[in-house]
Amino acid sequence: RIPGSKLDPQLQYFGRSLDSNQDLNGDTIPDISIGAHGKVIQLWSRGVAIVTTTASFNPDKINILNKACDINGRKLFCFNAKVCFSASFRPKKPVGPIGKLDS
């Protein structure tokens, strides 16, 4: 949420039109143009991270009749789990200064 009054206290009808057709600053993320009465504000977003996960288990099936582990005198099911995270970031190199809107 971006309050128009934080950008310009005189803005009226901020958000009456929106467009994100192009990347104007060359950072590979589409920029957004926001219309107001008699004005247009141009903004760009901060970087975006896409995080993916994978998980694998060994064994991939649990035999409910075979409690193979003994932990503190209790027979329990045991398995190994491997969880991997990977991330990709856009843009790879930030372009221009990064500003902040106080809420």
C-alpha positions as CSV (number, residue, x, y, z in Angstrom):
1,R,0.0,0.0,0.0
2,I,1.4,3.4,-1.1
3,P,-0.5,6.4,0.3
4,G,-0.3,9.2,-2.2
5,S,-0.1,11.8,0.6
6,K,3.4,10.4,1.5
7,L,4.6,11.3,-2.0
8,D,2.8,14.6,-2.4
9,P,0.3,16.0,0.1
10,Q,-1.5,17.8,-2.8
11,L,-2.1,14.6,-4.9
12,Q,-5.8,14.0,-5.7
13,Y,-7.2,10.7,-7.0
14,F,-3.9,8.9,-6.6
15,G,-4.1,5.5,-8.2
16,R,-6.8,6.3,-10.7
17,S,-4.7,4.6,-13.4
18,L,-1.8,2.1,-13.3
19,D,0.6,0.9,-16.0
20,S,3.6,-1.4,-15.8
21,N,4.4,-1.9,-19.4
22,Q,8.1,-1.3,-19.5
23,D,11.4,-1.4,-17.5
24,L,12.4,2.2,-17.7
25,N,15.5,2.0,-15.4
26,G,17.0,-1.2,-16.9
27,D,16.9,-3.4,-13.7
28,T,14.9,-6.2,-15.4
29,I,11.8,-5.5,-13.2
30,P,8.8,-3.7,-14.8
31,D,8.4,-0.2,-13.4
32,I,5.0,1.2,-12.5
33,S,3.4,4.5,-13.5
34,I,0.6,5.6,-11.2
35,G,-1.8,8.3,-12.3
36,A,-3.4,11.1,-10.2
37,H,-5.4,14.2,-11.0
38,G,-3.0,16.1,-13.3
39,K,0.1,14.1,-12.4
40,V,1.9,10.8,-13.0
41,I,4.2,9.2,-10.4
42,Q,6.9,6.8,-11.6
43,L,8.0,4.1,-9.1
44,W,10.1,1.0,-9.3
45,S,10.2,-1.9,-6.9
46,R,12.9,-3.2,-4.8
47,G,14.6,-6.5,-5.6
48,V,12.6,-9.7,-5.8
49,A,13.8,-13.1,-4.5
50,I,12.3,-16.3,-5.6
51,V,13.0,-19.1,-3.2
52,T,12.5,-22.8,-4.1
53,T,12.7,-25.8,-1.9
54,T,13.1,-29.5,-2.5
55,A,12.7,-32.3,0.1
56,S,13.7,-36.0,0.0
57,F,13.2,-38.8,2.5
58,N,15.0,-42.0,3.1
59,P,13.3,-44.4,3.2
60,D,10.6,-42.9,0.9
61,K,8.0,-45.2,2.5
62,I,7.5,-46.1,6.2
63,N,6.6,-49.6,7.2
64,I,4.1,-49.1,10.1
65,L,4.8,-52.7,11.3
66,N,8.6,-52.1,11.7
67,K,9.7,-49.6,14.4
68,A,13.4,-49.9,13.8
69,C,14.7,-47.1,16.1
70,D,15.1,-47.3,19.8
71,I,15.2,-43.9,21.4
72,N,15.2,-43.7,25.2
73,G,13.7,-47.2,25.4
74,R,10.8,-46.4,23.0
75,K,10.5,-48.1,19.6
76,L,9.9,-45.4,16.9
77,F,9.8,-45.0,13.2
78,C,13.0,-43.4,11.8
79,F,13.8,-41.7,8.6
80,N,16.2,-39.2,7.2
81,A,15.0,-36.0,5.6
82,K,17.0,-33.7,3.4
83,V,15.6,-30.2,2.7
84,C,17.4,-27.9,0.2
85,F,16.7,-24.2,-0.4
86,S,17.8,-22.2,-3.4
87,A,17.2,-18.5,-4.3
88,S,17.4,-16.4,-7.4
89,F,17.3,-12.6,-7.3
90,R,16.1,-9.9,-9.7
91,P,17.8,-7.7,-10.4
92,K,21.2,-9.3,-10.1
93,K,22.7,-5.8,-9.7
94,P,20.5,-3.0,-8.2
95,V,20.1,0.1,-10.3
96,G,19.9,3.6,-8.8
97,P,19.2,4.7,-5.2
98,I,16.8,2.9,-3.0
99,G,14.2,5.1,-1.3
100,K,11.8,4.3,1.5
101,L,8.3,5.4,2.2
102,D,7.6,5.8,5.9
103,S,4.2,4.4,6.9
